Amino acid sequence: IKKKALKKEYRYLAVAPLDASPALKMPDAVRRRMEEDIVARLQKEGFKVLPPKVMRDIRQHMQDLVALYNNPGKEDAAKVAAVRDHSYRELMYRHPVNGIVSVRVHPVSAPFMNDKAEWHGTSQKIRHRGDGLMKFITGKNYSGNIAASSLKIAIWDRQERLLYSWFGGIEVLMQRNAKSLEQIPADQYWQDEKRIRNAVKLALKPV
């Protein structure tokens, strides 16, 4: 859909709670900040926005009704899907929103060359494990793909038709160890606030 039509016909949007891959170990504080940034940027562009807390509360109520998380790690996949589906329907029944904004953060494959990865509007130098001497010895003149994280924002209308979909790259998830790539410890993710906030800006740039 063209930007002008999106802003004219879908002015009242509900932002869904951010859904992040468990492997990324996203802290709640980071999750809240990204949600707040998304709401603020949409409002700045003239949209009326229902914040994620509204759907989060509806979803929590439905989870309690079906005792979804009474046995952590053994959730019924059908129940999980049903809760999500009914949460969307309940939200649209209660609120006259024109569309739903889905927000997801997940790992992606990012191409790199000369120790620099570029993906989804951003770029980042690949760091080396160990000292500068090892980096000098092993060189950096090779290319490939490396694990990274990205934010995906999509907007759907009430009939579940996709109106908008765009990505914003966040950060690389691997480092070099000589000529090999290895995973960065998960507790070292989410340290660069500037990159996190820039991902929101990138994912909403076409709007």
C-alpha positions in Angstrom: 0.0 0.0 0.0 1.2 3.5 -0.7 2.3 5.7 2.3 -0.4 8.3 1.6 -3.2 5.6 1.6 -1.8 3.9 4.7 -1.9 7.2 6.7 -5.3 8.1 5.4 -7.2 4.8 5.6 -5.4 3.1 8.6 -5.0 5.9 11.1 -5.9 3.9 14.2 -3.4 1.1 14.9 -2.9 -1.4 17.7 0.7 -2.4 18.4 1.0 -6.0 19.5 3.5 -7.0 22.3 7.0 -7.5 20.9 7.8 -11.2 20.2 11.5 -12.1 20.4 13.2 -15.3 19.7 14.1 -17.0 23.1 17.7 -17.6 21.8 18.3 -13.8 21.9 17.6 -13.5 25.6 16.0 -10.1 25.2 15.8 -8.2 28.6 12.3 -6.9 29.6 13.8 -3.4 29.8 14.9 -3.5 26.2 11.6 -5.0 25.1 9.7 -2.1 26.7 12.0 0.5 25.3 11.6 -0.8 21.7 7.8 -0.9 22.1 7.8 2.6 23.5 9.9 3.9 20.6 7.6 2.2 18.0 4.5 3.8 19.6 6.2 7.2 19.7 7.4 7.1 16.1 3.9 6.0 14.8 2.3 8.8 16.9 4.8 11.3 15.5 3.7 10.3 12.0 0.1 11.1 12.8 -1.3 7.7 13.8 -3.6 7.1 16.7 -2.0 4.2 18.6 -3.2 1.6 21.0 -0.1 0.5 23.1 1.0 -3.1 23.5 -0.2 -3.2 27.1 -3.8 -3.4 25.9 -3.2 -6.6 23.9 -0.8 -8.0 26.6 -3.6 -7.7 29.2 -6.1 -9.4 27.0 -3.7 -12.2 26.2 -2.8 -12.6 29.9 -6.5 -13.0 30.8 -7.0 -15.6 28.1 -3.9 -17.5 29.2 -5.2 -17.6 32.7 -8.6 -18.9 31.5 -7.0 -21.9 29.8 -4.2 -22.4 32.3 -1.8 -22.2 29.5 1.4 -21.9 31.5 0.7 -24.1 34.5 3.3 -26.5 33.2 6.2 -24.4 31.9 8.0 -26.0 28.9 5.0 -28.3 28.2 2.6 -25.8 26.7 0.1 -27.1 24.2 1.0 -25.6 20.8 -2.7 -25.6 19.7 -3.6 -23.7 22.9 -0.8 -21.1 22.3 -2.1 -20.5 18.8 -5.7 -20.3 19.9 -4.8 -17.8 22.7 -3.0 -15.5 20.2 -5.8 -15.8 17.6 -8.6 -15.0 20.1 -6.6 -12.2 21.6 -6.5 -10.4 18.3 -10.2 -11.0 17.8 -11.0 -9.8 21.3 -8.9 -6.6 20.8 -10.7 -5.8 17.5 -14.1 -6.4 19.1 -13.3 -4.0 21.9 -11.5 -1.3 19.9 -12.3 0.1 16.5 -8.7 -0.1 15.2 -8.0 -0.1 11.5 -5.0 -2.4 11.8 -2.6 -4.4 13.9 1.2 -3.7 14.1 3.1 -7.0 14.7 6.7 -6.6 16.1 9.2 -9.5 16.0 12.9 -9.7 16.7 14.7 -12.8 15.5 18.1 -14.1 14.2 18.9 -13.6 10.5 21.8 -14.4 8.2 23.9 -11.3 7.3 26.5 -11.2 4.5 29.9 -9.8 5.4 33.2 -8.9 3.7 36.4 -7.6 5.2 35.1 -8.0 8.7 32.1 -5.8 8.0 28.5 -7.2 8.0 25.7 -5.3 6.2 22.0 -6.2 6.5 18.6 -4.6 6.8 19.8 -1.0 6.5 22.7 -1.2 9.0 26.3 -2.4 9.1 28.7 -3.5 11.9 32.3 -4.4 12.2 32.9 -8.0 13.3 35.0 -8.1 16.4 37.9 -10.5 17.1 38.3 -12.7 20.1 41.8 -12.3 21.5 44.4 -9.5 20.9 45.2 -7.4 17.9 48.2 -9.6 17.0 45.9 -12.5 16.1 43.7 -10.2 14.0 46.9 -9.1 12.1 48.1 -12.7 11.6 44.8 -14.2 10.4 43.9 -11.2 8.2 40.4 -10.2 7.3 40.2 -10.7 3.5 37.4 -13.2 3.3 33.6 -13.1 3.1 30.5 -15.1 4.0 27.5 -14.9 6.2 27.2 -14.3 9.9 24.3 -14.6 12.4 22.8 -11.2 13.3 19.5 -10.0 14.8 16.8 -7.9 13.1 13.6 -6.2 14.0 10.6 -6.8 11.7 7.6 -4.6 11.8 4.4 -5.5 9.8 1.0 -3.9 9.6 -2.1 -6.0 8.9 -5.7 -4.8 8.3 -8.7 -6.2 10.1 -9.1 -8.9 7.4 -5.5 -10.0 8.0 -4.2 -8.5 4.7 -0.6 -7.4 4.8 -0.2 -3.7 4.3 3.4 -3.1 5.3 6.5 -5.1 6.2 10.1 -3.8 6.8 13.2 -4.8 8.7 15.7 -2.9 10.8 19.1 -4.6 11.6 20.2 -4.6 15.2 23.5 -6.3 15.9 25.8 -9.2 14.9 25.6 -12.3 17.1 29.0 -13.8 16.3 32.7 -12.9 16.4 35.9 -14.1 14.8 38.2 -16.6 16.5 41.2 -16.7 14.1 39.6 -17.8 10.8 36.5 -19.2 12.4 33.2 -17.6 13.5 31.8 -18.3 17.0 28.7 -17.3 18.9 29.0 -14.2 21.1 27.9 -15.1 24.7 24.2 -14.2 25.0 24.8 -12.0 28.1 26.8 -9.6 25.8 23.8 -8.9 23.5 21.7 -5.8 23.9 24.5 -3.6 25.2 24.4 -0.9 22.5 21.3 1.3 23.0 22.1 3.3 19.9 21.9 0.3 17.7 18.7 -0.9 19.3 16.9 2.4 18.9 18.2 2.7 15.3 16.6 -0.6 14.4 13.2 0.9 15.2 14.0 3.9 13.1 15.1 1.7 10.1 12.1 -0.7 10.4 9.7 2.3 10.2 11.7 4.3 7.7 9.3 3.9 4.8 6.4 5.2 6.9 
